[in-house]
Structure formats: C-alpha cells, structure tokens
Amino acid sequence: MEKIQIIRNLEALIQVCILKERDFLSVGGRQHDARVTFFKNMIKTMNTCIHFMIFSDTILLTEDWWLKRLPKYKIKKRIFSTIPLESRQIEKGYIQQYLLISYFNFIFHAFESPFRIICENCFGDVYNVTKKNEEREKMDIKNLCKVILKQLNLMDKDRENFLEIVVKFRNSLHNNGVFINEKQEPYPIYKWKQNSYEFKDGEQITLGNNSDLWNEYFRFTREFISIFTEVIEHPMVKKYRLIADITEQV
C-alpha cells in the first residue's frame, strides 16, 4: 500500500475514534474512564504513526537535515550504503518495518488493556480463572473475549476466527513474523471477512487475496473498534457511570 494511502486510512480511523470519544463524553461519560482510554490510545498510536511516516518520507531524505540537526544530539550520521540517497532509502525501510510492528502491538494493547478493565469491573465472576492449586490468574485475552462476547450475544463464527487470527499475528511478531506452532496443533486456514489466513509452523503467515500487512492491520483496527463499541454500548456495560482506568494519567 502506498504511503499516502496509509496516512489517509490512518486519518480516517482517527476521525472515527474522535467522534466515538465525543459521543461517549456527550452523554455523561468522563475522562479517565476505560471507555475513553481505548479511543484516546488508538488516536495517539495512529497520530504518531502518521508523523513518523511524514518525517521518513520528507525530512529524512534531505542531507541538510542531517547536517544541521544531528550535531545538536551528538548522533553520528548513519551510513547504510556508499550512495547517500540509497542509504536514506534503506533507513526509511527500517522505519517502515518498525512502524509495522509497533503499530500492531500498540493497537492490540490499546484494545486489550481497557477491555480487561471493563471485564474486571463489569464481569468479575468470569474475569479470573482458578488453577488447580486454588490460585487465581487472569484469563488470556482470546478466551476472555470469547467468553464475554458470547455472554453479550456479540459472538459469531466470523468474529471467533478474527480473535484466533489476531492473537496468532501478535505471537508471531516475537519471531519476526514467523508463526511458531508451539503446541504442534493442526490449524485450519482461517476465514475472516472473505479473506484467508494460513498458519504453518516455521513459516511467514500467508495472507489471501494478495493482501499486504497494512491493509490487514487496518481491517484489524476497524474490527477492534467495532467490538469495543458494541461492548460499551451493551446495557450490561452502559449502566456503569464510571469504569476507572488508573493507568490513564493524561
């Protein structure tokens, strides 16, 4: 996907989050509420990504920037090729790789953290699981989502596949995008929104329809927003005036 289109998609998603945050606050919602935290952290992540992309696409390629700015920070000029322009292009590639990984991690975290807070406050009886030694521990995010979404009647096969896919994506990031089948279980080719995802042990995740990662990440982001919105608008959650997020400082 071209960088200009990536930025436009990010901006469109930011505007969706801004409107949803305003809608929640307009009906009596409050700051430092987990329902606000989700949209704020989504906006922070996408806005930061836009700035990095514009920086790497413009300023990073100008030798003048390197000559004037680096001495102030006592940073040595990075040389990845004897050809200056090629060196900058290589560095741009590193930044794009960093953005791909960090974007997905931050978006996943922006969803998981407030979702857990909502579950703990509104569905405390299913939030923890009891181990054999009577200790209590948090349920993993995939199973927690499945339990809560089923309880709220928001689960279907398509959404169940989505949860399987995004968790496997997240786990593969620790291996530079290679899927490691630690349990050695046979995994099907998952279908979600008319696209296919194949997970083979020791191989890069295969995407159907010749899709690229940015396109998939935008699809994932929209689904995270959809799931979260449906959860907080459900009467079982909506009745809470405040679901405090102590992690939110700003």
Kinemage of the C-alpha trace (Angstrom):
@kinemage 1
@onewidth
@group {chain A} dominant
@subgroup {mainchain}
@vectorlist {calphas} color= white
{ca met a 1} P 0.000 0.000 0.000
{ca glu a 2} L 1.302 3.450 -0.929
{ca lys a 3} L 2.326 5.657 1.993
{ca ile a 4} L -0.119 8.434 1.094
{ca gln a 5} L -2.976 5.923 1.206
{ca ile a 6} L -1.731 4.547 4.532
{ca ile a 7} L -1.766 8.059 6.002
{ca arg a 8} L -5.245 8.729 4.617
{ca asn a 9} L -6.526 5.492 6.124
{ca leu a 10} L -4.971 6.344 9.485
{ca glu a 11} L -6.544 9.811 9.403
{ca ala a 12} L -9.965 8.340 8.604
{ca leu a 13} L -9.669 5.958 11.566
{ca ile a 14} L -8.568 8.809 13.834
{ca gln a 15} L -11.709 10.745 12.923
{ca val a 16} L -13.860 7.690 13.706
{ca cys a 17} L -12.248 7.414 17.153
{ca ile a 18} L -12.600 11.144 17.825
{ca leu a 19} L -16.324 11.016 17.049
{ca lys a 20} L -16.898 7.944 19.215
{ca glu a 21} L -14.987 9.503 22.111
{ca arg a 22} L -17.052 12.689 21.802
{ca asp a 23} L -20.279 10.694 21.641
{ca phe a 24} L -19.427 8.909 24.881
{ca leu a 25} L -18.447 12.117 26.669
{ca ser a 26} L -21.554 13.944 25.390
{ca val a 27} L -23.889 11.554 27.233
{ca gly a 28} L -22.188 11.896 30.601
{ca gly a 29} L -19.032 9.867 30.086
{ca arg a 30} L -15.939 11.016 31.937
{ca gln a 31} L -12.215 11.250 31.366
{ca his a 32} L -10.075 8.516 32.960
{ca asp a 33} L -12.791 6.026 32.033
{ca ala a 34} L -11.594 2.867 30.284
{ca arg a 35} L -14.151 3.528 27.555
{ca val a 36} L -12.384 6.803 26.785
{ca thr a 37} L -8.904 5.309 27.190
{ca phe a 38} L -9.435 2.963 24.264
{ca phe a 39} L -10.230 5.725 21.784
{ca lys a 40} L -7.548 8.083 23.140
{ca asn a 41} L -4.817 5.460 22.857
{ca met a 42} L -5.963 4.478 19.381
{ca ile a 43} L -5.708 8.144 18.353
{ca lys a 44} L -2.256 8.505 19.956
{ca thr a 45} L -0.936 5.449 18.133
{ca met a 46} L -2.283 6.398 14.712
{ca asn a 47} L -1.278 10.058 15.023
{ca thr a 48} L 2.275 9.110 15.998
{ca cys a 49} L 2.432 6.708 13.063
{ca ile a 50} L 1.380 9.482 10.668
{ca his a 51} L 4.120 11.803 11.966
{ca phe a 52} L 6.794 9.118 11.612
{ca met a 53} L 5.697 8.391 8.061
{ca ile a 54} L 5.742 12.041 7.015
{ca phe a 55} L 9.131 12.508 8.660
{ca ser a 56} L 10.681 9.497 6.942
{ca asp a 57} L 9.155 10.480 3.604
{ca thr a 58} L 10.334 14.089 3.615
{ca ile a 59} L 12.879 15.327 6.150
{ca leu a 60} L 14.784 12.061 6.423
{ca leu a 61} L 15.784 12.226 2.761
{ca thr a 62} L 17.323 15.699 2.956
{ca glu a 63} L 21.043 15.813 3.658
{ca asp a 64} L 20.559 19.326 5.038
{ca trp a 65} L 18.546 17.945 7.955
{ca trp a 66} L 21.297 15.524 8.855
{ca leu a 67} L 23.978 18.207 8.705
{ca lys a 68} L 22.093 20.702 10.883
{ca arg a 69} L 20.279 18.528 13.395
{ca leu a 70} L 22.486 15.575 14.272
{ca pro a 71} L 25.336 17.569 15.881
{ca lys a 72} L 22.910 19.003 18.448
{ca tyr a 73} L 22.119 15.484 19.701
{ca lys a 74} L 25.685 14.207 19.232
{ca ile a 75} L 24.427 11.490 16.900
{ca lys a 76} L 26.674 10.184 14.187
{ca lys a 77} L 25.300 10.007 10.671
{ca arg a 78} L 24.101 6.534 9.757
{ca ile a 79} L 25.663 5.130 6.609
{ca phe a 80} L 23.927 2.046 5.216
{ca ser a 81} L 25.249 2.492 1.689
{ca thr a 82} L 28.048 4.395 -0.051
{ca ile a 83} L 25.332 6.053 -2.157
{ca pro a 84} L 23.720 8.766 0.059
{ca leu a 85} L 20.222 8.539 -1.403
{ca glu a 86} L 20.271 4.749 -1.231
{ca ser a 87} L 21.424 4.945 2.377
{ca arg a 88} L 18.439 7.112 3.275
{ca gln a 89} L 16.060 4.766 1.431
{ca ile a 90} L 17.418 1.835 3.421
{ca glu a 91} L 16.872 3.768 6.632
{ca lys a 92} L 13.324 4.572 5.533
{ca gly a 93} L 12.788 0.845 5.092
{ca tyr a 94} L 13.928 0.206 8.659
{ca ile a 95} L 11.475 2.815 9.914
{ca gln a 96} L 8.632 1.214 7.947
{ca gln a 97} L 9.445 -2.164 9.456
{ca tyr a 98} L 9.489 -0.617 12.918
{ca leu a 99} L 6.134 1.079 12.293
{ca leu a 100} L 4.516 -2.125 11.059
{ca ile a 101} L 5.490 -3.997 14.209
{ca ser a 102} L 4.898 -1.202 16.707
{ca tyr a 103} L 1.563 -0.158 15.160
{ca phe a 104} L 0.082 -3.616 15.588
{ca asn a 105} L 1.469 -4.020 19.118
{ca phe a 106} L 0.121 -0.643 20.247
{ca ile a 107} L -3.282 -1.158 18.618
{ca phe a 108} L -3.590 -4.584 20.243
{ca his a 109} L -2.595 -3.146 23.626
{ca ala a 110} L -4.961 -0.178 23.188
{ca phe a 111} L -7.767 -2.726 22.896
{ca glu a 112} L -6.647 -5.309 25.458
{ca ser a 113} L -5.923 -3.028 28.412
{ca pro a 114} L -9.288 -1.163 28.632
{ca phe a 115} L -11.183 -4.312 27.621
{ca arg a 116} L -9.672 -6.125 30.616
{ca ile a 117} L -10.575 -3.219 32.913
{ca ile a 118} L -14.181 -3.322 31.689
{ca cys a 119} L -14.338 -7.093 32.155
{ca glu a 120} L -12.911 -6.922 35.668
{ca asn a 121} L -15.406 -4.234 36.700
{ca cys a 122} L -18.492 -5.499 34.898
{ca phe a 123} L -17.914 -9.263 34.663
{ca gly a 124} L -15.707 -10.028 37.645
{ca asp a 125} L -17.126 -13.515 38.045
{ca val a 126} L -15.585 -14.682 34.760
{ca tyr a 127} L -12.541 -12.411 34.631
{ca asn a 128} L -10.239 -14.745 36.564
{ca val a 129} L -9.739 -18.490 36.284
{ca thr a 130} L -8.931 -20.802 39.181
{ca lys a 131} L -5.894 -23.042 38.856
{ca lys a 132} L -5.610 -26.459 40.477
{ca asn a 133} L -3.735 -25.019 43.454
{ca glu a 134} L -6.612 -22.552 44.064
{ca glu a 135} L -4.590 -19.585 42.790
{ca arg a 136} L -6.379 -17.070 40.609
{ca glu a 137} L -4.914 -15.757 37.386
{ca lys a 138} L -6.105 -13.612 34.509
{ca met a 139} L -7.737 -15.370 31.597
{ca asp a 140} L -5.813 -14.979 28.334
{ca ile a 141} L -7.235 -12.264 26.120
{ca lys a 142} L -8.537 -14.559 23.379
{ca asn a 143} L -10.584 -16.713 25.739
{ca leu a 144} L -11.683 -13.686 27.742
{ca cys a 145} L -13.034 -12.052 24.579
{ca lys a 146} L -14.823 -15.218 23.585
{ca val a 147} L -16.465 -15.633 26.991
{ca ile a 148} L -17.590 -12.002 27.275
{ca leu a 149} L -18.751 -11.639 23.683
{ca lys a 150} L -20.790 -14.835 23.953
{ca gln a 151} L -22.297 -13.594 27.204
{ca leu a 152} L -23.290 -10.341 25.490
{ca asn a 153} L -24.543 -12.214 22.411
{ca leu a 154} L -21.944 -10.460 20.240
{ca met a 155} L -20.077 -13.550 19.062
{ca asp a 156} L -20.349 -15.342 15.730
{ca lys a 157} L -18.047 -17.624 13.764
{ca asp a 158} L -16.510 -14.737 11.809
{ca arg a 159} L -15.597 -12.892 14.997
{ca glu a 160} L -14.305 -16.072 16.618
{ca asn a 161} L -11.958 -16.536 13.651
{ca phe a 162} L -10.858 -12.909 13.959
{ca leu a 163} L -9.760 -13.479 17.559
{ca glu a 164} L -7.795 -16.567 16.546
{ca ile a 165} L -6.098 -14.673 13.734
{ca val a 166} L -5.062 -11.513 15.608
{ca val a 167} L -3.668 -13.451 18.584
{ca lys a 168} L -1.596 -15.630 16.260
{ca phe a 169} L -0.415 -12.479 14.478
{ca arg a 170} L 0.632 -10.960 17.799
{ca asn a 171} L 2.516 -14.084 18.849
{ca ser a 172} L 4.310 -14.270 15.502
{ca leu a 173} L 5.742 -10.750 15.933
{ca his a 174} L 8.132 -12.145 18.532
{ca asn a 175} L 9.596 -14.268 15.713
{ca asn a 176} L 9.821 -11.527 13.060
{ca gly a 177} L 6.505 -12.558 11.562
{ca val a 178} L 7.203 -16.290 11.515
{ca phe a 179} L 4.483 -18.449 13.069
{ca ile a 180} L 5.777 -20.977 15.609
{ca asn a 181} L 3.323 -23.745 16.432
{ca glu a 182} L 4.484 -24.400 19.996
{ca lys a 183} L 1.611 -26.782 20.777
{ca gln a 184} L 2.057 -28.602 17.481
{ca glu a 185} L -1.673 -28.415 16.854
{ca pro a 186} L -3.177 -28.642 13.365
{ca tyr a 187} L -4.557 -25.226 12.432
{ca pro a 188} L -7.068 -24.714 9.645
{ca ile a 189} L -6.969 -21.941 7.107
{ca tyr a 190} L -8.993 -19.309 8.949
{ca lys a 191} L -11.568 -17.327 7.010
{ca trp a 192} L -12.467 -13.831 8.132
{ca lys a 193} L -14.391 -11.227 6.139
{ca gln a 194} L -13.868 -13.207 2.922
{ca asn a 195} L -10.113 -13.342 3.340
{ca ser a 196} L -7.987 -16.345 4.295
{ca tyr a 197} L -5.074 -16.712 6.713
{ca glu a 198} L -2.847 -19.776 6.814
{ca phe a 199} L -0.549 -20.573 9.746
{ca lys a 200} L 2.253 -23.065 9.105
{ca asp a 201} L 4.895 -23.873 11.660
{ca gly a 202} L 8.190 -22.094 10.950
{ca glu a 203} L 6.816 -20.039 8.060
{ca gln a 204} L 5.594 -16.487 7.460
{ca ile a 205} L 1.839 -16.124 7.830
{ca thr a 206} L 0.169 -16.471 4.439
{ca leu a 207} L -2.439 -13.841 3.545
{ca gly a 208} L -5.106 -14.496 0.970
{ca asn a 209} L -6.184 -12.197 -1.866
{ca asn a 210} L -2.633 -10.823 -2.269
{ca ser a 211} L -3.208 -8.543 0.703
{ca asp a 212} L -0.408 -6.623 2.407
{ca leu a 213} L 0.176 -6.112 6.129
{ca trp a 214} L -1.008 -2.512 6.283
{ca asn a 215} L -4.268 -3.480 4.653
{ca glu a 216} L -4.702 -6.282 7.195
{ca tyr a 217} L -3.828 -4.016 10.106
{ca phe a 218} L -6.474 -1.517 9.046
{ca arg a 219} L -9.027 -4.323 8.834
{ca phe a 220} L -7.971 -5.476 12.303
{ca thr a 221} L -8.190 -1.922 13.664
{ca arg a 222} L -11.700 -1.438 12.353
{ca glu a 223} L -12.763 -4.727 13.927
{ca phe a 224} L -11.222 -3.790 17.281
{ca ile a 225} L -13.176 -0.518 17.159
{ca ser a 226} L -16.354 -2.379 16.198
{ca ile a 227} L -16.034 -4.952 19.008
{ca phe a 228} L -15.187 -2.343 21.618
{ca thr a 229} L -18.039 -0.057 20.563
{ca glu a 230} L -20.573 -2.881 20.681
{ca val a 231} L -19.355 -3.920 24.144
{ca ile a 232} L -19.525 -0.448 25.715
{ca glu a 233} L -22.952 0.199 24.170
{ca his a 234} L -24.376 -3.005 25.608
{ca pro a 235} L -26.807 -2.378 28.530
{ca met a 236} L -24.722 -4.571 30.857
{ca val a 237} L -21.779 -2.177 30.429
{ca lys a 238} L -23.605 1.040 29.648
{ca lys a 239} L -25.234 1.121 33.098
{ca tyr a 240} L -21.866 1.870 34.743
{ca arg a 241} L -21.343 5.621 35.087
{ca leu a 242} L -17.578 5.254 35.555
{ca ile a 243} L -15.186 2.408 34.817
{ca ala a 244} L -12.000 3.972 36.130
{ca asp a 245} L -8.717 3.403 34.323
{ca ile a 246} L -5.946 4.117 36.830
{ca thr a 247} L -3.326 3.754 34.078
{ca glu a 248} L -4.599 6.862 32.290
{ca gln a 249} L -2.625 9.863 33.551
{ca val a 250} L -3.361 12.499 30.909
